């Protein structure tokens, strides 16, 4: 039985909410503090690289979730 469009939208919303909470947790002080020290790979502070990497990952995963279409099961 194919999924109704409303169900697909609800699941997508739930996934995006989970993603928001996950990245919110990844940007809290305890984890930011773990990356806030004097290491400078490539001359860039490690904290900046961590935040930039998280931002790129957030954009990529959000784009994937928004564009992803549910495939119909084969009969």
DAJO-V176331 format. One record per pair of residues at least 24 apart in sequence whose C-alpha atoms are under 7 Angstrom apart, sorted by sequence separation. I is the first residue (numbers start at 1). J is the second residue. D is the distance in Angstrom with one decimal. If there is no record, write none. Layout:
<<I,J,D> <I,J,D>>
This chain:
<<12,65,7.0> <2,72,6.4>>
